[in-house]
Amino acid sequence: MELCVYNRKESTFENPICGILVKPKLEIFFNNGYLPDWFLIEVLSRLPLKCVFRYKCVSKRCRFLISEPSFESLYISRASLLPPPWTILANTLYVKGVIFLAQSFLHDFFFDNRLSPRFRTTHFPYIVRPEGEQYNIVAVSDGLVLYDRDVSVEKVSDYHIYNAVKGHSVALPRTSTRFSGYVSTGFLTESEEGSLTSYKVVRLDCQFGESYILKFEVFSSETGCWRNVVVHMDRAIEVVWLRRPVALNGKLHCIDRRHGILAFDPFNDQCRVIELPVDIDKQCIDARNNGSPVLLDVHHGRLRYTEVSVVPSYPFGFSGISVWVLDEYDSSSWTLQHRVKIGDICFDDILISKALNGIIPTPIAFHPLDVNIFYLGFGDTVVSYNMKTSKLDALVDPAVVQGMLQRSGQRDSLKGTMKPCWSSAFVLTLPPWPISLPSNCTGPRKSNAFSK
């Protein structure tokens, strides 16, 4: 059901979302043209989540109805019967090795369109930014986005937590520790009844080369401040800094070049190593490839490790795809879920020419609902891979991406080639109702809420 405005003269309804006139299938009239609350609630509870919060700006009455706890309960009960809206966010674009701006591959909820995925450049989040200032998405959790304002000159981080539906943000106190290497950031959240109750943000100093000493900086919403943590390991660790940490069971997991997966518990400041399968292609995580051809992710509550083997198979740039699943979290036992050789992969027409020019795909994320599908960045496009059919399908025509860049004038102004950094992409899945951000748990420094 759509919320429409009736035009009595032309006997049509105007849809305020898309702005088109449609002939009604069923005309409903009320005395004096007044829509009762029960009718508005029935209509609003059937709209996409993004539209619901847009209608809060229509009138005080709509805002009041949507803000009622009973409406939230009704909406959650109905939304739980439908697949959750989700999107893939590609963190940044690289222009000749330089980070330039934020980019999103938007699948569903920002456009309220579940049928046609789109690829576009966008400033994320949607706020007015000072000239030259940049925000980098570093983590997602519970439908919330953690982003870092670029203060690279100061070599510290300026984190904000962003609610993508409500358009609200809260700022964390700025970090004080200046790490010597790259910084890898993790985000752990706990929520209850639609409100964010607590969270932790973890910074890891990814030092160059192996080290027996790991340095962390941990922010806790309970204390509202950062604290430094040093962990001494019994073996030398070298974290693959290019790939993002993964949260599971209250711990953060990173890929180590030598030993497997480093699991850090920010509640007791301890680390353990989960061994990787013995038959992986170790070239994928060496210093040259830096983890770009692999993905460590959580899917349906279990850790999964995916790799695109970089062993060339002429005329292809890679030789196959493999997926492992960790059997039990407290063990290092893995099961090979899927393995396919390059000769058995079916490429769609758009990818045939690309598959022959040496490109190595970058695994992005698993489909939130379908256990057989995951996504990869293939040059300047996004592809889906189906483990049942062994087929790669392009979701976006590369020509569309290039046209988008040319129309925006960015390609001409930068005089270079823009390529998405797929290794730092995220799947953002919305909960049935957006998590509320508390404004009093981030320490002494707070940011004002803002709207799109």
N, C-alpha and C positions, 0 to 999 in steps of 0.2 A: 504494500500500500504506500502511495506517495502523498506527501503533503502538498496540496495544490490550492491556488486561489481561484475562485469561481468568477468568471466574467459572464454576468447575466445577459448582457446585450448580445454577445456572440456565442453564448452557450458553450464556452470552452473553459478549461482549467489551465492556469499557468503554473508550471513546475518551477519553483524558485531556485532549485539546484542547478538545473541545466538551462533554464530560461526559454523553454519551448512551450508551444500551445498544443494541448492534446484534447481529444474528444473523450469525455468520461464514459466508462462502461456502466457505471452506476452512479446516479446523481442522488446525493443525500442533502436534504435541506433541514435547517433548524430555524426555530422562531427568531425573527429579527436578525437573522444572519449570525447568531451567536453560537460558537462552537463550545460545547460543554467540556469540562476538564477530562471526563472519561474518554471522550473521543480524541482529544489531543494526545492523551497518554497512549492510547492504542496506536496512533499514527507514529508518534515519536519513538516508541519502543521497537518499531520495526525498521527504523532508519539505520544506516551504517553509523558506527560509533563517531566517526569524524563529523558527520552531518548533525548528530545530536548536539555536539558542543558548539557547532555553528549557530544552531537555533537558540542557544542561550543568549545570543546577542540580539535576537529579533525583538523580544519584548520582556518586560519584567515578569509577566505571567509565565512565559515559556521558561525563563530562568528559574522561577520558583518551582515549577512542576518538575523540571529536570533535576533540581538540587534536592528534592525530597528523597529520603532513604528508601521509601517504598518504590519509587521509580527505579532507583538503582537495582534493587532486588529483582524487580520485574524484568529489567533489561538483561541482567546477568542470567536469569533463568532461561530466557529465550535465546540469548547469545550462546549459551553452553551447548545448544543443540546444533549449532552451525560451526563450520571450520573457522578457526581464528584468522583474522587478517594478519598479513606479515609482509615483510619487504627485505630486500638485500641492500645494505648500505656499503658502498665502496668508499673507504675512508678518504683517500686523496688521489689527486692526479699528479703524475710526475712529468715534468717538462724538462727534457735534457738533464735529468737527475735532480731537478729542483722541485720541491713540493709547492704546488700553486694554489689549488682551491679544493673545496669539498665536492664530492660527487655522489649521486645516489642512483642505484638501479631500483626503480620503484615498482614493486609488483602489484600491490593492492591498495592499501588504505589511504594513501595521500591523494589518490585520484578517485577513490570510491568506485573502482572498476576492477572486477575480479576476472575479467575475460581477456583483457589486453595489457600485458606487461609493457612498461615503457622504460626508456633509458634517457636520462636527462641530466644536465648539470644544474646544480642548485646550491645556494649558500645555506649551510646547515650549521646551527639552527637559524630560523628566519628572524633575524634581528638586524638592526642597523649597526654596522660595524665601522669603527674608525678606518680611515684610508690606510690600506696596507696591512690591516690586522687580519689574522687568520685563526680559524678554529679547526682542530683535528679531532675526529671521533676516535676514541681509544678503547671503548668497551660498551657493551649493552647488557642489561639484566632487567627482568620483570617489566619489559616494555619501556624502560628508562634508558637514556643515552648518557654516557659519561664522555664529555669532550674537554679538550685542553686548549686554552687560549695560548697562542704562540708567543712565548716569551723566551725563545731560544737564546737570545743574546744574554739573558741573565742566567741561563742554564738551570732554571727551576720550572715547575709546572703550576699552572693556574687552572684548576679543575672546576667544572660546573656539571651539575646533574640536570638533564633536560627531559621534560615530559612532552613527547612528540604530539600527543593529542591535544592536551590543554594549552601547549605553548608556554609552559611555565619553567622557570629555571631557578636553582639555588646554587650559590657559590660555596666552595670549600675554602678554608684558609690556605693561602699560598704556601707551597712547600718551601723548605729552607735548605734542604740537603742538595748539594751540587754533585751529582754522580759523574764519574770520569768517562763512562761508556754510554752506550745507548740505554734508554729507559723503556722497560716493558711494563705495562700497566694492567692490573686486574681489578675487577669490580664484583663484590659479593653483596647481595641484598637479602633481607628478610622482610616479608610483608604479612599483614593480617587484616582481613576484612576490608581490603581495598586501600589500606594505608601502609606506607613505608615505615616500618617500626625501627629498623636498624640497618646499617650498611658499613662496609669496609672498602677502602680503596688501597691497593697495594702497588708500590713502585719497586721494581727490581733493577739493580744496577747490572746491566749485561756487559761485563768487562770484556776487553779484547784478550782472547786467549783463555787458557784454563786457569782455574783458581779453586783453592780449598776453602776460601772464605766468601760467603754470599752476603751481600748488603741489601737490605730492604728498608723501605720507609712505609709505615702503615698508618692510615687515617681511620679512626673509629668514630662513628656518629655518637656513641655513648659518651666519649670524653670530649669530642669536638676539637681534637688536636692531632698532630702527627707525632709519631715516635719512631726512632731508629732501631732496627733489629739487625743483628749480625749472627749468622749461623755458620758454624765450623763443620765442614763435611769431611768424611773419611776417604773421599775420592775427589779428584779434580773435576770441576764442572765447567762447561762452556755452553751457555744457553743460546739457542737459535733465536736471536732477537727479532728477526723479521716476522715471525708468526706470533699471533696474539695468545696470551694465557687463556686457559679454559677453566671455568668454575664448575665444580662438582663436589657434593658432600661437604660444603663449607671449606673447600681447599682450592687452590689455584694450581694449574698444571702447565708446565712449559716443556718444550722439547730440548733435550741435551744432545750435543753432537756425538758424544762417546757412549753414554750409558743407557739412555732411554728417556723417560719422562720424569721431570723433577716436580714433585708435589709439595707445595708449601702450605702449612696450616697457620693462618694468622691469629688463631685463637690461643695456640700454645707455642708459637714461634719455632716449629720443628719442620724438618724436611725429610722426605724419603724419596727413593728412586724406584720407579716401576720400569722394569726391563722391557724393551721393545722386542717384537718378533725377530728371530735370528735371520730370517730370509728377506729382510728389507733391503732396498737399494741404498746403501749408506752414502752414495754420492749425492743423494737428494738433500742431505743435511750437512754437507761439508761446507767449508768456507766459501767456495765458489758459488754454489747454488743457494746456500743460506736458508734452506727450508722452503723455498718458493714452490717446488713441485709436491709438497706434502701438506696434509691437513690433519691436525689433532682436534677433534670436536666431540661434543656430547650430543648423542642422538638417542631419544627414548630412554634416557637415564643411564646410558652406558658410554664409556669412552670408545671412540672409533679412530683408527689411524688409516689415512688414505694416502697413497703415493702414486705419482705418475713417473714411472721409471725413466731416468734421463739417459739410459743406455740407448744410443741411436740405432734405428733400424731403417736403413736407407729405403726410400727417400724421406722417411719420417724423422722428426727430431726426438721422438720418444719411442719406447718399445712396448708399453702396456700400462694397465691400471690395476692396482690391487687395493683391497679394503680388508682390514682386520678389526675384530671386536674383542675388547677385554672381557674375559669370562667372568671373573670375580674381581671386585675392586681391590681387595686386600692381597691379590696374587699378581703374578706377572705372566699369567697364562692367557694366550691370545688364540682366537679362532679365525682362520682365513675365511671371510665371508664371500669374497668375490675376487677373481683374478681373470683378466682377459689379455690376450696378446694383441698387438697392433693390427695384425692381419684379420682378426675376428671382429674388429670394431667397425660399425656401420656409420659412415659420415653422411650428413645431409648435404644437399647440393651447395649450400653457402660455404660449407667448411671444406669441401674437397680440395680447392686450390690452397687453402691455408694449411691443410694437413700435410702438404708436400713441401713446404718451404722451411721446415726446421723449427717451427714454433712448439714450445713445450707448454701445455696447458697448466694453469694454476688452480688447484682445488679451492673452492670458496666455502661451501657449506652444504649440509644435507637438507633436503626438503623437510620442513617441519612435520609433515603428516605422512608422506609416502616413504616407506623404508627403502624402496628400491631406487630412489632418484637423489642425485646430488648435483651440485652446480660447479662449473669451472669457468675461469676466465681464459678465453682463447684469443690472445692478441687483444684487439679492441672490442671484442664482443663477449657476450655471456652465453654459455651452452649448458644444456642439461644432459646428464648421462643416466640412462636407464640400465640398471644391472640385470634386469630380466631379458631385455632385448639387445643389450650391448650396443645401443645406438646413441650417438651424439647429435643433438639437435640445437641449432642456433636459435636463441630466443630473440636476438636483436640483430638485424642486418647491419654489418659494419658500415655500409654506405649511409645508413641513417645516422649513425654516430658521427661520421665525418661531416655529414651535412649539418648536423646540429652544431658542431664546433665552428664550421665556416659561417653559419648564419649568425652566431653569437659574436663573430669577429675576433675570437680568441686565437684562432690559428694564425691569422694574418698579423695580429699585434705581437704574438710571441715568436713568430718566425721559427717555429719548431713543431715537433710531432707530439701530441698529447696521447698518453697511454695510461689507462686506469691501473692503479696499484691494487690488483686483486688479492694479494697476499694479506692485506689488512682489511678485508671485507667482513661484514657481520650479517647474521640473520636477526632481524628484530621482529619478534612476535608479540602482538598486543594481547594483554589479558582481557577477559570479558568486560572489565571496567577499568579505566586508567588508574594507576597507583597515585595516590595523593602524596605530594612532597611536603614534609614538615618544614617549616621555616626556622625552627628553633633548635636544630640538632647539628648545625654545621659550624659551631664555634663562633668566634667574635665577628667574623666578616660575613655579610649576607648580601645577596643580590636581589634587586627588585624583580618581581614577576613580570613577565612580558607576554604579549600575545602576538600571533601572526597578524 
